[in-house]
């Protein structure tokens, strides 16, 4: 009877280290499980640093946005030109001594501050019943800002339809009311490039452009 008891004791001794091993393993797992929390804590401690790093970037972006808004606001604060701000001329293209079929219209900012021209000029050739149609394909979609002495250009095709031809001995130009923001200003007389020239139902005018080439290219290629 005592022998089975000893065997049972030996069994208990053999189980005890195993139990201790299990406890140790469980403790190790618990410690390991806690380590991500520590890493998380370390990550949390790094979070302010990441936030601080992002903050300058965010601030820079905000500054850039503000700068863009300021530019937009500055642009919107530039008034539209009126005919009182501008001097006007008309030039026969490609040169003197030839029929005035292609005409370059030029406005120069004669004022003391910046102003914008946008859209297309309103051009009336002689006794026409209305202004020359506008070639919408020439619209850049952007206003042209004129500092003092800067110029904007528009191309005028006088003949192209070969119907209802008449002689033009005077011409007028206005700025209209781009976008309908205000009432159209008055038209002014434009010095004639030649004494007279023919016009017909094929006449049209381009939108304002920043260079002579952009203004005249669609006209001369018609």
Secondary structure as UniProt FT lines:
FT   HELIX           2..77
FT   HELIX           83..85
FT   STRAND          86..93
FT   TURN            96..97
FT   STRAND          102..109
FT   STRAND          115..117
FT   STRAND          122..125
FT   TURN            126..127
FT   STRAND          133..134
FT   HELIX           136..138
FT   STRAND          144..146
FT   TURN            148..149
FT   STRAND          151..157
FT   STRAND          166..168
FT   STRAND          171..174
FT   HELIX           178..180
FT   STRAND          188..189
FT   STRAND          197..199
FT   TURN            201..202
FT   STRAND          204..205
FT   HELIX           212..220
//
